[in-house]
Amino acid sequence: MTMVTMRKPHADRPIEGMMARWYAASTGEIMRQYVELAKRIAADLPQGSRVLEVAPGPGYFCIELAKCGEFSITGMDLSRTFVKMAGEKAAEAGAKVEFVVGSASKMPFAAASFDFLLCRAAFKNFADPVGALKEMCRVLRPRGRGLLIDLSRDAKPDEVSREVDGMGLSTVNRLLTKMAFKTVLIRSAYTRAEFEQMFAQTGFSRVEIAADGMGFEILMTK
């Protein structure tokens, strides 16, 4: 059986400079989503859990999670701009979070370093998605869990419009976000069948893929 890697025709591309600052401002308008996700995940994590967010961008989720309990939280991003920005935001919020530079397909962590892992809205951009999944599995402890949230390539235009309209973005950012989904993001995303093929090449013992709006929530257990 031929294994499908879904490898992108380009290397990983960090978001830097002005584009990173625009992304931070735009996603900052949906802070409610980060707050709700952090509360939801914190309610299911034992105090003291070691948590990794892969590609945290400006660090909003990590900072909100730190407000929810005593966790050891690390955010890893390829973008040096985001790592610096997230660190500054965490310091301003008094949140104890470590942000480091690193690649999803070659993480700078020892095996079994984390109890829980989150990757939200970034997986579709990774140049080596199977390699990234294998690394996620490697850095989780035995029976550790991960949550991957991302788009589906089968998302319908009306689903995208409905989701974006519900984000509470400013008029300009709403239009730019819809354009980004239509021209780039959905084309880079994966179908359920492709996710199943990729996960079949990893060491996760259990994978649950659930449809969620215009994308998927995937719960992974090592």
N, C-alpha and C positions, 0 to 999 in steps of 0.2 A: 504494500500500500504506500503510495506517495504521500509524504508529509508536506503540508502546505504551510509555508512560513509567513506569508502575507507581508514579507519585508518590503519596505518602501523603497522607491528608486532614488532616495537621497539620504544623506546622513541626518541625525537629529539636528534640529534647528532651534537654538534657544531664542526666546523673545527678549530683546535687549532695548535699551535706550528709550526713545520716544514711544515706540509701540508698546513696551512694557508699562510705561506710565499711563498710556491711554487704556490699556487692558485693566490696570488696577483701578482706575477711576470708573470705568464702565462696570466692572464686576462689583465694585463697592456699592453700586446702586441696588444690588440684590442681597445686601447683607442679611436680610431676614432669612434667606435660604441657608446661609452658613450657620446662623444661630440655631435654626431648627434642626439641621443635620447634626451639629455638635451636641445638642441636648439629647437627641435620639440615640446617638452612638454612646455618649457618656452613660446613659441609663443602662446600657448593656455591658459596660466594661467594669471589671473590678478595679478599685482604687489601687494605684501603683502600677497599672498596666503600662507597658512600653509600646508607644504608638508611633508609626511612621506614616507621613503623607508623602506620596510620590507626586512630584510636580505641583507643589502648593501655590505657585504663583506668588501673589502678594502676601500670602500667609493667613488669610482671613479665617479659614476653618481651624487651623492649628491654634490661633489665638483664642477663638471662641471656645474650643475644647478645653484649653488651659483654664478658662474661667469656670468650668463645670466640675472640676475635681482635681485630685492629686494624681496626675499622670506624668510619665516621662515622655515628652513629645519631641519628635524630630521631623523637620520638613526638608526634603531633598529636591533640588531643582537644578536643571542644566544652566539656567540663566543666572549669571552673576548679578545682574540688575535686580532680579526678583529676590535673590538671597539677601542682598544688602537692604532692599526695601522692606522685606518681611522682618528682618532682624530689627530694623528701626521701629516698625509698627509694634512689634512685640514689646520692645523696651518702653515705648510710649504708653502701652496698655498695662504695663507691669506684669506681662504674661511670661512665664518661664517656658520658653521654646527654643530649641537649637535649630538653626537653619544652615544647611551645608550644600555645597555644589557637588553634583554627581549625575551620572547617566542612569536612566531606568534599566538599561540592559547591562550595566556594569556597576552595581552599587558599591559604595565604599564602606560596607558593613560586614561584620562577621556573620556566619550562618547562625540561624536561630536567635537573632538579636531582638525581635519584636513579637509582641502578643497580638497586635492588631495593625492592619495596614489599610490605608485609604488611597484610592486613585480616582479623582473626580474630574471629568471633562478634559482629560489630557491623553488618554490611552491611544486615541485615534491618530495622534500626532507622532507617536514613537516610530522610529525607523525600523526597529527590530522588535515587533510586538511579542513574538514567541519568546525571544530572549528576555524581554521585560517580564513576562509572566513567570518564566523559570527563576528569575532573580527574586521576584516577589515571594515565590515559594521557598527559595533558599533562605531568605532573611527572616522568615516567620519561624517561630518555635513549633515543635510538634503540637498539633491540634490548634495552632494559632489560626486566626481568621483574617480575611481581607474582604474589602468591599470595593468593587469597581463600578463606577457610574459613568455611563457615556452614551453617546448617540447611537441610533440604529441607522444603517444605510437605507433601510426600507421606510424610514419616517416619511409621512405624507406632507405635502406643502401646508395643508390646513392644520395639521398637528403642530408643525413648526411655528406657524403664525400664532396659533392659540397659546402655545407655551411662551413664546417671546412676549406676546401682548400681556401675559400674566406676570411678567417679571418686574413690572413697575419701573422700567427704564425711561429715561428722558426720550423725547421724540427723536432726536438725532441718533442717540445710541440704539434705540429700537430699530430704526431703519438700517443702520450699519450692521447690527447684529443679524437681522434677517438676511441681509446681503451676504454676510460671511457664511451663514448656514447654507444658503443656496449655492454659492459659488465654490466654496472650499470644504467646509466642515463635513457635510453629509457625504460628499464624495470620498472623503478620507476615512469614514467610519466603516464598521463591519456589520454583517448580518448575524443573526443567531447561529446559523449553520457554520459560519466562519469562526465565530467564537468557540463553538463546540470543537471544531477541528484543531484550533490552537490549544485549547485547554487539554485536549487528548495527548498533547506532547509534553505536558508538565507533570509534576509530582503531587498535585493536589488530590486529596482523597475524595473530596466532595465539592461539586460545583453546582450552584443553583442559579439559573438565569431567569429573571422575571422582567416582563415588559413593564416600562414605567414611562408613560407619556410618549415622548418622541424617541425614547431610548431604552436602555436596559439598566437594571441594578443586578449585579452579579456577586453573589456571596461565595467566597472561596474558603475552604477549610483544608489545612495541610494534613 
